Amino acid sequence: MNLKRFPAAGALPLGKMLRRTAGTGLLLGLILVGIARAHHGFDGRYNLATPVWVEGLVVEAYFGNPHSELTVEISSDLSMPAPLPDLGPAASFLDAQSLTVPEDVVGQTVVLELPPTAQYSSLGDRIARGDRIAAVAVRNCDPPRQLNVQWLQLPGGEVESRTVAMSYMVEEC
């Protein structure tokens, strides 16, 4: 006896169900990639022409995903260091002569976003609240104009420096 199998009432054939599931998964994946790109600033433009000098006391340090961040209290008398810092590997894409101290950071508390790399995310045991740090950051051309650290002087004087510019960095806003 040859019996035909019929799908349950209202059930989709297997092929159609697999296509629908794959389509839903693809759509969800594209949405998540879009959210991640927007969050990480890859669609932003970070200005290499006017790197920012900041120096101050760490009031909060967060080391984790998606970005480690340092909240730093900048003194009201912040000025350019003399001599200018040796930017090490970051000098391949940043010019110390172009460093600026923007008026909107002087005397303020600012959030410095650290690159999402092991080089920076592993600094959690070397930076704590109350430590004095110095940093060179590039600023996003677009609001909210985040500061992305490229060079960081730790409390003990050691320096962490990016080695190459990233694709989201531009020569000028």
N, C-alpha and C positions, 0 to 999 in steps of 0.2 A: 504494500500500500504506500502510495506517494502522497505525503501530507505537505501542503504549502504553509509556510509560516507567514502570518500577518502581523504587522506592528500593532501594538496596543492603540486603542482609539486616541487620536490626537498626537501620537508620537511621530517625530520626524524620522525619515529614513536615515540610516547611519551616515551616508555620505553628506547629506545636507547638514546634519548635526555637527559633523566634524568641521565642515567649512564655516559654519556659524561660530563655533568655539574658537577656531583659528582666527577668524576675523575679529572677534571680540578681544582675544589676547593681543593681536597686533595693534588694535586701536588703543588698548590700555598701555601697552609698551610705548607707543608714540607719545601719549599724554605724559607718562612718567619721564621720558627723555626730555620733553619740552619743559617740564617743571624743573628738572635738574639743571638744564642749560640756563634757564632764567635765574635760578638761585645762584649758581656758581659764577655768574657774570661773564660767561663765554660770549654772550651777545653784547656785553658792555664793551666800552673802550677805555682803557687805562692809559693815561697820558705820561709818556716817557720824557717829554720835553721839559716838564717842570716837576721833578721829584720833590717830595716833601720831607723836610727834616723835622722829627719830633723827638722830644726827650722829656722824661718825667717819671713819676712814681706809678707803679702798677697798683690799681685799686681793685682789680678783679682779673683773674687769669682763668680761662677756660681752655682745656685741651681735650678735644674730641671731635666728632663728626657733626656737621659736614665741614666746618672750619674751626680751627683753634682761633681764639680771640684774646687780645689783651686790651683791657680798658685802662687807659693811662690818663692821669691827671697832669696836665701841662702847666708849667708855671707861667705867670704873667710876664716874666722877663726872658722868655725863651728867645734865643738868638742863634745865629749860625755858629758852629764850633770853629775855633781857630787852633790849629790848622784844620782844613776840611778833612773828613774821614777818608781813609783808604777803603774804597768800595770792594776791593778784592775782585772775585769773579764777576760781580754785578757791574763792574766798570766796563765790561764788554758791551753793555747796552744802556748804562746810566752814566751821566756826566756829573761828577761832583761839583763842577763849576755852575751847574744849572740848579743846584739845590735851592729850595725856597722855604721860608717859614710863613705860611699863609696866616693872615690876621685872624681868620675864623677858627684857628686851633689854639692860638695863644690864650692862656688862662682858662682853657676849657678842659673838659674831660672827653676824650675821644676813644673810639673803638678802632683798634688796629686788627685787621683780618690777616691771619697768617696763611701762607700757601698751604693747600691740603696735601702736603708731602710728609714723608716720614722724617725728613730733616727738621721740620718745624714741629710736627705733632709730638715728637719725642722729647720736647723741651720741658714738659710738665714738672719734672723734678729739679729743674734748674732755674725756674722763674716762679716767684710767689708774690703775694700781696705785700706791698711795702718796698719792693725792689725798685731800684732806679735802672731804667733801660733807655737806649737810644735806638732810633729806627729811621730808615729811609724807606718811604712808601711811594707808590704811584697811586694817583687819585682817579677814580672813575669819572669820566667826562659827564656822565648822566646821573641824575638823582637816584639814590640818595648820596652819591659821591663818596663811596666807600674808600678807605685807605687800605691798600694791599701792600704788605711789607715785602721788601726785596732784600733788605740788609738789616740785620738786627744785632745790636751789641748787648750782650747779656750782662747781668749784674757783676760778674767776675771779670769783665773786660773781653771775654771771648766773643768772636763774631761768627754769625751764621749768614751766609750770602748766597743768593740765587746764582746759578751759573749761566742761565740763558733767559732771554726775554720769551714771553709766552705769546701765542698768536692773538690774544685779545688786547695786546698792548699796541698803542699807536704813537706816532711821532708828534702828534699835536691834536688837540680837540677841535 
